[in-house]
Amino acid sequence: MALSVKEKVAYGLGDTASNIVFQSVMLFLSFFYTDVFGISPAIVGTLFLVVRIFDAVTDPLMGAINDRTNSRHGKFRPYLLWLAVPFGLISVLAFTTPDLSPDGKVVYAFVTYGLLMLAYTAINIPYSALGGVLTADPGERVSVQSYRFVFGMLGGLLVTAFTLPLVDWFGQGDKALGYQLTIAAMSAVGVIFFWLCFAGTKERIFPPATQNSSFRQDMASLWQNDQWRILCIAAILVLFGMVIRNTLAIYYVKYYLGREDLITLFVTLGMVGNILGCALAQWLAKRLCKVKAYILIQLIAAVLCVAAFFVDSEQLVLAFMIYIAWCFVLQMGTPLLWAKMADIVDYGQWRTGLRITGMTYSSIVFFIKLGLALGGAVAGWLLAYYGYAPNQVQSEQTRQGILLSFTLLPAVTFVLVAAVMKFYKLNDAKVVQVRQELERIGT
């Protein structure tokens, strides 16, 4: 069935709220820890990775809880209502800098970042799964995800355009206070958007009334889904490359291009590219098979990363153009990736008889977050390896290390994503076949 624009916008506002935190973490948290809070980049890299280990438990657990939730609001929507305020409060704590000893700062960072990721899991898993139960129409699924990520990237645009200016305005020279108050203001907006998403959406697809499986049976069913395994590998790789590049973007502008004053403009224009790419995903999906389109997107993204390696630090316009083009191209694939998750839920039900929407989404989101963690960790470790020292003139070795890590390493990962997706067989024709079979048996 076709969804109204109003409902698609309401669903998209949920990702605006999520992205206020997601983009803050991806773009600014590493820089905040190293240059404001005073933690070494090697410890920051380890922090990002260690906390993600807990996601191996919390993500599938949250998915299982969602699949077994039965309320008058549905299985997934209630969590947007219940957890919005706690999520906002914990976001502020993560960007708060208490006066502690060096070891105390590390402990505080581990605890608050761990709580932030736990809260993110608790609200983002049901939000993501909600997109798979709004409609069964494959074309509408792409449309829903396009709306989601356009509005999600608008949240990212809010972060990139206003974070540093608001930090200066709120802090008046005190960056620690500036970051705390900036995240507080953005989190308040996020809470409102989560509530609007809850109010404006409706769950329409449910598992068979007779379905009564155990957690172990759900996990076994998930493993039998061979296309799920392929998408998990692709997800971790694409996020790994994306996060390394986005984490190092600030360092690239400040220390390689030598223009700290252009950081906000650089990441903001990149976010504009993200938004335009997401907006055109549905147009692309109507003209090219989603699988072929996704492979092509990854290869073009890799070429753009390689091209950036050969840009001299004086070629500012060219550096900006390539970064914007990379953001535009890569983000065309994001709605396609998430639309595939709903297809995989259908495929899993068709193959095993169990419809486990929450478990499927939560497990793939785990690999997405693992890619996020590995990308952030490796970025921190690479900065330490190349001798990065915060707020100082960097050596030529460090500058070249930042450049190589920002360009060639992500390029390799995007080529690997394209190679993995060659084995993915849920093309448009197969998805239609699966959906018709499910409708024939009455699900």
C-alpha positions as CSV (number, residue, x, y, z in Angstrom):
1,M,0.0,0.0,0.0
2,A,1.1,3.6,-0.6
3,L,1.9,5.6,2.5
4,S,1.0,9.2,2.9
5,V,3.7,11.9,2.7
6,K,2.7,12.9,6.3
7,E,3.5,9.4,7.6
8,K,6.8,9.3,5.7
9,V,7.8,12.7,7.1
10,A,6.8,11.6,10.6
11,Y,9.0,8.5,10.3
12,G,11.8,10.6,8.9
13,L,11.7,12.8,12.0
14,G,12.7,9.9,14.1
15,D,16.0,9.7,12.2
16,T,16.5,13.4,12.5
17,A,16.4,12.8,16.3
18,S,18.7,9.8,16.0
19,N,21.2,11.6,13.8
20,I,21.6,14.5,16.2
21,V,23.5,12.0,18.4
22,F,24.8,9.7,15.6
23,Q,26.4,12.5,13.7
24,S,27.7,14.2,16.8
25,V,29.5,11.0,17.8
26,M,30.8,10.3,14.3
27,L,32.0,13.9,13.6
28,F,32.8,15.5,16.9
29,L,33.1,13.0,19.8
30,S,36.6,11.8,18.9
31,F,37.8,15.5,18.5
32,F,35.9,16.4,21.8
33,Y,37.7,13.6,23.7
34,T,41.2,14.4,22.4
35,D,41.2,18.2,22.1
36,V,38.7,19.3,24.8
37,F,38.4,16.5,27.4
38,G,42.1,15.6,27.1
39,I,42.1,11.9,26.5
40,S,44.8,10.4,24.2
41,P,43.7,9.3,20.7
42,A,44.9,5.7,21.4
43,I,42.6,5.4,24.4
44,V,39.8,7.0,22.5
45,G,40.2,4.4,19.7
46,T,40.1,1.6,22.3
47,L,37.1,3.2,24.0
48,F,35.1,3.1,20.8
49,L,35.9,-0.5,20.2
50,V,35.4,-1.9,23.7
51,V,32.0,-0.3,24.2
52,R,30.8,-2.0,21.0
53,I,31.6,-5.4,22.4
54,F,28.6,-5.0,24.6
55,D,26.4,-4.4,21.5
56,A,27.0,-8.1,20.7
57,V,24.6,-8.8,23.6
58,T,22.4,-5.7,23.8
59,D,21.5,-5.5,20.1
60,P,20.0,-8.9,19.5
61,L,18.5,-8.8,23.0
62,M,16.7,-5.6,22.2
63,G,15.5,-7.1,18.9
64,A,14.1,-10.1,20.7
65,I,12.4,-7.9,23.3
66,N,10.8,-5.9,20.4
67,D,9.5,-9.0,18.7
68,R,7.9,-10.1,21.9
69,T,6.4,-6.7,22.9
70,N,2.7,-6.5,22.7
71,S,1.1,-3.1,23.6
72,R,-1.7,-1.0,22.4
73,H,0.9,1.1,20.5
74,G,2.4,-1.9,18.7
75,K,5.7,-3.7,19.0
76,F,8.2,-0.9,18.1
77,R,6.5,2.5,18.4
78,P,6.2,2.6,22.2
79,Y,9.9,2.7,22.7
80,L,10.1,6.1,20.9
81,L,7.7,7.4,23.5
82,W,9.2,5.8,26.6
83,L,13.0,6.3,25.9
84,A,13.2,9.7,24.2
85,V,13.9,11.7,27.4
86,P,16.5,9.3,28.9
87,F,18.3,9.2,25.6
88,G,18.5,13.0,25.5
89,L,19.8,13.2,29.1
90,I,22.5,10.6,28.6
91,S,23.6,12.4,25.4
92,V,24.3,15.5,27.5
93,L,26.3,13.5,30.0
94,A,28.5,12.1,27.3
95,F,29.5,15.6,26.3
96,T,30.0,16.8,29.8
97,T,33.6,17.4,31.2
98,P,33.8,17.0,35.0
99,D,37.0,18.1,36.7
100,L,38.6,14.7,37.2
101,S,42.0,13.1,37.3
102,P,43.4,11.7,34.0
103,D,42.3,8.2,35.0
104,G,39.0,9.5,36.2
105,K,38.3,11.1,32.9
106,V,38.9,7.8,31.1
107,V,36.6,6.0,33.5
108,Y,33.9,8.7,33.0
109,A,34.3,8.6,29.2
110,F,33.9,4.8,29.2
111,V,30.8,4.9,31.5
112,T,29.0,7.7,29.8
113,Y,29.8,6.5,26.2
114,G,28.7,3.0,27.2
115,L,25.4,4.4,28.6
116,L,24.9,6.5,25.4
117,M,25.4,3.5,23.1
118,L,23.0,1.4,25.3
119,A,20.4,4.1,25.1
120,Y,21.0,4.5,21.4
121,T,20.4,0.7,21.0
122,A,17.2,0.8,23.1
123,I,15.6,3.5,21.0
124,N,17.2,3.0,17.6
125,I,16.6,-0.7,17.2
126,P,12.8,-0.4,17.5
127,Y,12.8,2.8,15.4
128,S,14.8,1.0,12.6
129,A,12.5,-2.1,12.7
130,L,9.4,0.2,12.5
131,G,10.4,1.0,8.9
132,G,10.0,-2.6,8.0
133,V,6.4,-2.9,9.3
134,L,4.9,0.3,7.8
135,T,4.3,-1.2,4.3
136,A,4.9,-4.4,2.4
137,D,5.4,-2.6,-1.0
138,P,9.0,-2.9,-2.1
139,G,8.9,0.5,-3.9
140,E,7.3,2.2,-0.9
141,R,10.0,0.7,1.3
142,V,12.7,2.5,-0.7
143,S,10.6,5.7,-0.5
144,V,10.2,5.4,3.3
145,Q,13.9,4.9,3.7
146,S,14.6,7.9,1.4
147,Y,12.4,10.1,3.5
148,R,14.1,8.7,6.6
149,F,17.6,9.5,5.5
150,V,16.8,12.8,4.0
151,F,15.3,13.9,7.3
152,G,18.1,12.0,9.1
153,M,20.7,14.0,7.2
154,L,18.8,17.2,8.0
155,G,19.6,16.3,11.6
156,G,23.2,15.8,10.5
157,L,23.1,19.2,8.8
158,L,21.8,20.7,12.0
159,V,24.8,19.2,13.8
160,T,27.5,20.1,11.2
161,A,26.2,23.7,10.6
162,F,25.5,24.7,14.2
163,T,27.7,22.6,16.6
164,L,30.9,24.6,16.4
165,P,29.2,28.0,16.2
166,L,26.9,27.1,19.1
167,V,29.9,25.8,21.1
168,D,31.6,29.2,20.7
169,W,28.3,31.1,21.5
170,F,27.3,29.1,24.5
171,G,30.9,28.6,25.8
172,Q,32.2,32.2,25.3
173,G,35.7,30.7,25.2
174,D,34.9,27.7,27.4
175,K,34.7,24.9,24.9
176,A,33.7,22.3,27.6
177,L,30.7,24.3,28.6
178,G,30.0,25.1,25.0
179,Y,29.8,21.5,24.0
180,Q,27.6,20.6,27.0
181,L,25.0,23.3,26.4
182,T,25.0,22.7,22.6
183,I,24.3,19.0,22.9
184,A,21.6,19.8,25.6
185,A,19.8,22.1,23.1
186,M,20.0,19.6,20.3
187,S,18.9,16.7,22.5
188,A,15.8,18.7,23.4
189,V,14.9,19.0,19.8
190,G,15.5,15.3,19.3
191,V,13.1,14.4,22.1
192,I,10.3,16.3,20.4
193,F,11.0,14.7,17.0
194,F,10.9,11.2,18.5
195,W,7.5,12.0,20.0
196,L,6.3,13.3,16.6
197,C,7.5,10.1,14.9
198,F,5.6,8.0,17.5
199,A,2.4,10.0,16.9
200,G,2.5,10.0,13.1
201,T,3.2,6.4,12.2
202,K,1.3,3.1,12.3
203,E,2.4,-0.5,12.3
204,R,0.7,-2.7,9.7
205,I,2.7,-5.9,9.3
206,F,2.7,-8.5,12.0
207,P,4.0,-12.0,12.4
208,P,1.6,-14.9,12.1
209,A,-0.8,-15.1,15.0
210,T,0.4,-18.7,15.7
211,Q,4.1,-17.8,15.8
212,N,5.6,-18.6,19.2
213,S,9.3,-19.1,18.9
214,S,12.1,-19.1,21.5
215,F,15.2,-16.8,21.4
216,R,17.3,-19.8,20.3
217,Q,14.9,-20.6,17.5
218,D,15.0,-17.0,16.3
219,M,18.8,-17.1,16.2
220,A,18.8,-20.4,14.3
221,S,16.3,-19.0,11.8
222,L,18.5,-15.9,11.4
223,W,21.6,-17.9,10.7
224,Q,19.7,-19.9,8.0
225,N,19.1,-16.7,6.2
226,D,22.1,-16.6,3.8
227,Q,21.3,-13.2,2.5
228,W,21.3,-11.8,6.0
229,R,24.9,-12.9,6.4
230,I,25.9,-11.2,3.2
231,L,24.3,-7.9,4.1
232,C,25.9,-8.0,7.6
233,I,29.3,-8.2,6.0
234,A,28.5,-5.4,3.6
235,A,27.2,-3.3,6.4
236,I,30.2,-3.5,8.6
237,L,32.5,-2.7,5.7
238,V,30.7,0.3,4.4
239,L,30.3,1.8,7.9
240,F,34.0,1.1,8.6
241,G,35.1,3.1,5.6
242,M,32.5,5.8,6.1
243,V,33.3,6.4,9.7
244,I,37.1,6.5,9.2
245,R,36.6,9.2,6.6
246,N,34.0,11.2,8.6
247,T,36.0,11.0,11.8
248,L,39.2,12.2,10.1
249,A,37.4,15.0,8.2
250,I,38.0,17.5,10.9
251,Y,41.7,16.5,11.2
252,Y,42.0,16.6,7.4
253,V,40.8,20.2,7.1
254,K,42.6,21.5,10.2
255,Y,45.9,19.8,9.8
256,Y,46.3,18.7,6.1
257,L,44.5,21.6,4.4
258,G,45.6,23.9,7.1
259,R,42.2,25.7,7.3
260,E,40.6,25.2,10.7
261,D,38.3,28.1,9.9
262,L,36.8,26.0,7.1
263,I,35.9,22.9,9.2
264,T,32.2,23.9,9.6
265,L,31.8,24.7,6.0
266,F,33.5,21.5,4.9
267,V,31.4,19.1,7.0
268,T,28.2,21.1,6.3
269,L,28.6,21.0,2.5
270,G,29.3,17.3,2.9
271,M,26.0,16.9,4.7
272,V,24.2,18.8,1.9
273,G,25.7,16.2,-0.4
274,N,24.4,13.4,1.9
275,I,20.9,14.9,1.8
276,L,20.8,15.2,-2.0
277,G,22.1,11.6,-2.4
278,C,19.5,10.2,-0.1
279,A,16.8,12.2,-1.9
280,L,17.8,10.6,-5.2
281,A,17.9,7.0,-4.0
282,Q,14.3,6.3,-5.0
283,W,14.8,7.8,-8.4
284,L,17.8,5.5,-8.9
285,A,16.0,2.4,-7.6
286,K,13.2,3.0,-10.2
287,R,15.7,2.9,-13.0
288,L,18.2,0.3,-11.9
289,C,18.1,-2.9,-9.9
290,K,18.8,-2.0,-6.2
291,V,21.6,-4.6,-6.1
292,K,23.4,-3.4,-9.2
293,A,22.9,0.2,-8.1
294,Y,24.5,-0.4,-4.8
295,I,27.5,-2.1,-6.3
296,L,28.0,0.8,-8.7
297,I,27.7,3.3,-5.9
298,Q,30.5,1.6,-3.9
299,L,32.9,1.6,-6.8
300,I,32.3,5.3,-7.6
301,A,32.8,6.1,-3.9
302,A,36.1,4.3,-4.0
303,V,37.3,6.2,-7.1
304,L,36.5,9.5,-5.4
305,C,38.5,8.5,-2.3
306,V,41.5,7.7,-4.5
307,A,41.2,10.9,-6.4
308,A,41.2,12.9,-3.1
309,F,44.6,11.3,-2.3
310,F,46.2,13.2,-5.2
311,V,44.7,16.6,-4.2
312,D,47.4,19.1,-2.9
313,S,46.7,20.9,0.3
314,E,46.5,24.2,-1.6
315,Q,43.7,22.9,-3.9
316,L,40.9,23.8,-1.5
317,V,38.1,24.0,-4.1
318,L,39.0,20.6,-5.5
319,A,39.2,19.1,-2.0
320,F,35.7,20.4,-1.2
321,M,34.3,19.2,-4.5
322,I,35.5,15.7,-4.2
323,Y,34.3,15.4,-0.6
324,I,30.9,16.7,-1.5
325,A,30.7,14.3,-4.5
326,W,31.7,11.4,-2.3
327,C,29.0,12.2,0.3
328,F,26.5,12.5,-2.5
329,V,27.3,9.2,-4.2
330,L,27.8,7.1,-1.1
331,Q,24.6,8.3,0.6
332,M,22.5,7.3,-2.5
333,G,23.2,3.8,-1.2
334,T,22.1,4.2,2.3
335,P,18.3,4.0,1.7
336,L,18.9,1.1,-0.6
337,L,20.8,-0.7,2.2
338,W,18.0,-0.2,4.7
339,A,15.3,-1.2,2.2
340,K,17.2,-4.5,1.7
341,M,16.7,-5.2,5.4
342,A,12.9,-5.3,5.0
343,D,13.4,-7.6,2.0
344,I,15.6,-9.9,4.1
345,V,12.8,-10.1,6.8
346,D,10.4,-11.3,4.1
347,Y,13.0,-13.7,2.7
348,G,13.7,-15.1,6.1
349,Q,10.0,-15.7,6.7
350,W,9.7,-17.3,3.3
351,R,12.6,-19.6,3.9
352,T,12.1,-20.6,7.6
353,G,8.5,-19.7,8.4
354,L,9.5,-17.3,11.2
355,R,9.0,-13.5,10.8
356,I,11.5,-11.9,13.2
357,T,11.6,-8.3,12.3
358,G,13.2,-7.0,15.5
359,M,15.9,-9.7,15.5
360,T,16.8,-9.2,11.9
361,Y,17.1,-5.4,12.1
362,S,18.9,-5.5,15.5
363,S,21.5,-8.0,14.2
364,I,22.2,-6.0,11.1
365,V,22.3,-2.8,13.2
366,F,24.8,-4.5,15.4
367,F,27.2,-5.0,12.5
368,I,26.5,-1.4,11.4
369,K,27.5,-0.2,14.8
370,L,30.5,-2.6,14.9
371,G,31.6,-0.9,11.6
372,L,31.1,2.4,13.3
373,A,33.2,1.3,16.3
374,L,36.0,-0.2,14.3
375,G,36.1,2.9,12.0
376,G,36.3,5.2,15.1
377,A,38.9,2.9,16.8
378,V,41.1,2.5,13.8
379,A,40.9,6.3,13.2
380,G,42.2,6.9,16.7
381,W,44.9,4.3,16.5
382,L,46.1,5.7,13.2
383,L,46.3,9.2,14.6
384,A,48.4,7.8,17.5
385,Y,50.5,5.7,15.1
386,Y,51.3,8.7,12.9
387,G,52.3,10.8,16.0
388,Y,49.3,13.2,16.2
389,A,49.6,15.8,19.0
390,P,46.4,17.8,19.7
391,N,46.4,21.5,19.0
392,Q,50.0,21.6,17.7
393,V,51.7,21.9,14.4
394,Q,51.8,18.4,13.0
395,S,54.9,16.8,11.4
396,E,54.9,16.0,7.7
397,Q,54.6,12.3,8.5
398,T,51.5,13.0,10.6
399,R,49.9,15.1,7.8
400,Q,50.6,12.5,5.2
401,G,49.2,9.8,7.6
402,I,46.0,11.7,8.0
403,L,45.8,12.1,4.2
404,L,46.4,8.4,3.5
405,S,43.9,7.3,6.2
406,F,41.3,9.8,5.0
407,T,41.5,8.6,1.4
408,L,43.1,5.3,0.4
409,L,42.0,3.2,3.4
410,P,38.2,4.0,2.9
411,A,38.6,3.3,-0.9
412,V,39.7,-0.2,-0.2
413,T,36.7,-0.9,2.0
414,F,34.2,0.3,-0.6
415,V,35.8,-2.0,-3.2
416,L,35.3,-4.8,-0.7
417,V,31.7,-3.9,-0.2
418,A,31.1,-4.1,-4.0
419,A,32.8,-7.5,-4.1
420,V,30.6,-8.9,-1.2
421,M,27.4,-7.6,-2.8
422,K,28.1,-9.7,-5.9
423,F,26.9,-12.7,-3.9
424,Y,23.6,-11.0,-2.9
425,K,20.7,-12.5,-4.8
426,L,17.6,-10.6,-3.6
427,N,17.3,-8.5,-6.7
428,D,14.0,-6.8,-7.6
429,A,12.6,-9.8,-9.4
430,K,13.4,-12.2,-6.5
431,V,11.9,-9.7,-3.9
432,V,8.6,-9.6,-5.8
433,Q,8.6,-13.4,-6.1
434,V,9.1,-13.8,-2.3
435,R,6.4,-11.2,-1.5
436,Q,3.9,-13.0,-3.8
437,E,4.6,-16.3,-2.1
438,L,4.0,-14.9,1.3
439,E,0.8,-13.2,0.2
440,R,-0.3,-16.5,-1.3
441,I,0.0,-18.3,2.0
442,G,-1.7,-15.5,3.8
443,T,1.0,-13.6,5.6
